[in-house]
Amino acid sequence: MSVSSVLVTQVQSRGGLAVIRSLGARGIHVTACDTDRFAVGFFSRYCHRHFICPDPLRMPEAHVARILAELRARQHDVVLPMWDETLQLLAARRGEVESVTRFPFQSLDALRDAADKAMSVERARASGLRVPETRVIATEDDVQSAVSALGLPVIVRPRVSKGSAGLYRVDRAAAVWPVCQTVQAVYGPVIVQEYIPWGGLTYDVDILMNKESVARAAVVCRRNRTYPPLAGPTACGQAVYW
């Protein structure tokens, strides 16, 4: 019986390294790729093979071409992108990807909607979930309206970003619009959100679903530290249920 093989991208990330270790411990061969030749995942004992690929932000076409070349040259049962950039690039060429391996992810439109924080908030609200009040910002008048409705402090963040990139807690009304302009210049469209004070123990819940949105696994992590402090996503957490 042949050994399963998986291609994992962005293995400099903590998530990429965790995937390599988890798969390798189960006897699955892992091929890893990253833009950094010193990516930590390359040095895992469970990394069977690795290669360098171009940056997905600077050279998206070359990035996808290198991954497709690897998938065509060697048998892999599935490809697992760790970053949204690679995930969406491969989803845009789903036909080519699925001709050589499994790509167990939603459509490109669904992935883009999920990456858009303003869209995610509206979808969650429509589903009856409690969400922070959120305003899409295009002009200084939008900021004044948002501050009037939400009070201070507020959270300024990009509509699309990873982790705490571009996320700021702003305490002064006069600073909100300049911060929005700074974030927009680097990351694109901006939202302003209600600040919800730290209330003791808080938890993150991550759920793995299949293509039909059926939950297959879940993990609950207690937040020990966030970045920015008391405002951003989890920077240090501890799994309490899986």
C-alpha angles and dihedrals in degrees: 000000000000121000116248117247129203132189113218122189132203094028093169085078122089089238092054092051092048091052092050092051094045095049094041092051087059093054096258118142111237127204111194130198134185141152091243116076088206094052108152093232091063089067097051114116087230094059104104096182137356141189140182121247132187121267111276092217099047099033108019097163093049090046093056092041092056093049092047090049090055093047092050094046097048135030115256124170095208142357119225116194113198097198131057092233094062092037092056094042091054092043088056088059097037094142093058093043095048091049088069107024145358118283105188099190140108126264121288091253092053092048092050091050091050092051092052107087094199090052092045091053092052093047090050092048091050088053092056098256123140111248136173114266107263135194127192109226125214104142141024088255088060089055093051090050092048095049091047091052100038104032124212142342101037134181117240115196142149119266087233122032144112126256114323095337108139094359119137136172107218120197102179124067092217091057099052099081095045090050090049090052091049093050093044092052090059106028107022128234116028138211131198117214138191112263112237110200120235105267106191118268114024130174140206120216120201119188127192112212133182125235090278090056092249111148113245101170140359140192130195118205129190113227111237099166137004135199120250086034113262091352114060139058123295114294095173124020141160125223111236100170134022 
